[in-house]
Amino acid sequence: LHQKAHRLQTSSGDDRIVQNLADGIANGAIVLCIDEFEIKDITDAMLIMRLFSFLSQNGVFIFLTTNAAPEDLYKDGLQRELFLPFIENIKKNFMVLNLDSKKDYRLEKVATTRNKILFLDNDENNTAFSKIKESLCSKEELYPGKFEVFGREVIFANTHQNILFTNFNELFIQDFGYADYVKLCQRFGIIVLEGVRRISEDETNIIIRVINFIDNAYFYKVVLFALLETEPSLIYTSGMRLAEFQRAVSRLNEMNSSDGKLG
């Protein structure tokens, strides 16, 4: 949707962009299922509100799965009051079913060996991580890699073919949005990440970027090698994004299971 909206806006600047998007979807589908539905920012919230309205007018049946109850969507988000009418619409016009389970099926799949996500950041793990990097590519083969997100160029210092070698500061301190991590995980099949440190309660922007990265690495089946300062669950232990991060840790554990294989 972001890509189509950007393309339409670039070509025409028409006020009916969202209407055009909805018409395009309705022409190809009578049922729209969105798995793991969530709202990341107020721009997404406004887009989704209008899109769903137009889709309903076009007779499209909408089916959603989400990790949050309707009243918790975009919780603590900027200008969330603008999104509240949409939540009321969901509660009024959707059948809401709670399928909560205390069992974490991802954790059941985790093997005892941690062969890709290494912690603590000590001499033994540093040596092991260096061997991982050497097995993938030599330093002489590295070169800057770049890709475009909505016409903006994003550059990483060390890449080789579909492999990205990066660190905490390069990946999370820059002002990257959700779309950047989507494109990143589409571009690189293997990501080697080091220097992952603890994130404090007031570093909300950073933890959001970490969550967005893990979610997309999981979704696009990226092979992730990472060196962490401490075990994943202790990277971020308090703050408004704690529940989302705990879900991301569960995904990280699954990605680290022994049945994950290169290529």
Residue pairs with C-beta under 8 A, 6 or more apart in sequence:
1 21
1 47
1 51
2 150
2 179
3 150
4 21
4 24
5 17
5 18
5 21
5 47
6 150
6 151
8 14
8 17
8 20
8 21
9 17
10 151
14 20
18 47
18 50
18 51
18 54
19 54
21 51
21 54
22 51
22 54
22 55
22 57
22 58
22 60
23 54
23 58
25 32
25 55
25 60
26 55
26 58
26 59
26 60
29 60
30 59
30 60
30 61
31 60
31 61
31 62
31 63
32 55
32 60
32 61
32 62
32 63
33 63
33 64
33 65
34 62
34 63
34 64
34 65
35 65
36 65
36 66
36 67
37 64
37 65
37 66
37 73
38 66
38 67
38 68
38 73
38 74
39 45
39 48
39 73
39 74
39 77
39 83
40 178
40 208
40 212
41 77
41 78
41 177
41 178
42 77
42 78
42 79
42 80
42 82
42 83
44 178
45 74
45 77
45 80
45 82
45 83
45 86
46 82
46 83
48 86
49 83
49 85
49 86
52 62
52 86
52 89
55 62
56 62
56 93
62 94
64 94
66 73
67 247
68 75
69 96
69 98
70 87
70 90
70 91
70 94
70 96
71 87
71 91
73 83
73 87
73 90
74 80
74 83
76 240
77 83
90 96
104 250
106 250
106 251
106 253
106 254
107 250
107 253
107 254
109 254
109 257
109 259
110 253
110 254
110 256
110 257
111 257
111 258
111 259
112 258
113 258
114 256
115 256
115 258
116 223
116 224
116 225
116 226
116 255
116 256
116 260
117 224
117 225
117 226
117 228
117 232
117 252
117 255
117 256
118 125
118 128
118 129
118 225
118 226
118 227
118 228
119 125
119 227
119 228
119 229
119 230
119 231
119 232
120 228
120 229
120 230
120 231
121 195
121 227
121 228
121 229
125 227
126 227
129 194
129 225
129 227
132 192
132 225
133 165
133 192
136 160
136 163
136 190
136 192
137 160
137 163
137 165
141 160
142 158
142 159
142 160
142 165
143 158
143 159
143 160
144 155
144 156
144 157
144 158
144 159
145 155
145 156
145 158
145 159
145 164
145 187
145 188
146 153
146 154
146 155
146 156
147 153
147 154
147 183
147 184
147 187
148 154
148 183
149 179
149 180
149 183
150 179
154 176
154 180
154 183
154 184
156 164
156 166
156 170
157 166
157 170
158 164
158 165
158 166
159 165
159 188
162 187
162 188
162 189
162 190
163 188
163 189
163 190
163 191
163 192
164 184
164 187
164 188
164 190
164 191
164 192
165 192
166 191
166 192
166 193
166 194
167 193
167 194
167 195
168 193
168 194
168 195
168 196
168 197
169 195
171 193
171 209
171 213
172 206
172 209
172 210
172 213
173 206
176 209
176 212
177 212
178 212
181 209
181 212
181 213
181 215
181 216
182 216
184 191
184 213
184 216
185 191
185 213
185 216
185 217
185 219
185 220
185 222
186 220
188 222
189 222
189 223
190 222
190 223
190 224
190 225
190 262
191 217
191 222
191 223
191 224
191 225
192 225
192 226
193 224
193 225
193 226
193 227
194 226
194 227
195 227
195 229
196 226
196 227
196 228
196 229
196 235
197 229
197 235
198 229
198 230
198 234
198 235
198 236
199 206
199 207
199 210
199 235
199 236
200 239
201 238
201 239
202 239
203 239
204 239
204 240
204 241
207 236
207 239
207 241
207 245
208 241
210 235
210 236
210 245
210 248
211 241
211 244
211 245
211 248
214 248
214 251
214 252
215 248
215 251
216 222
217 224
217 255
218 251
218 252
218 254
218 255
222 255
223 260
223 262
224 252
224 255
224 256
228 235
229 235
232 249
232 252
232 253
233 246
233 249
235 245
235 249
236 242
236 245
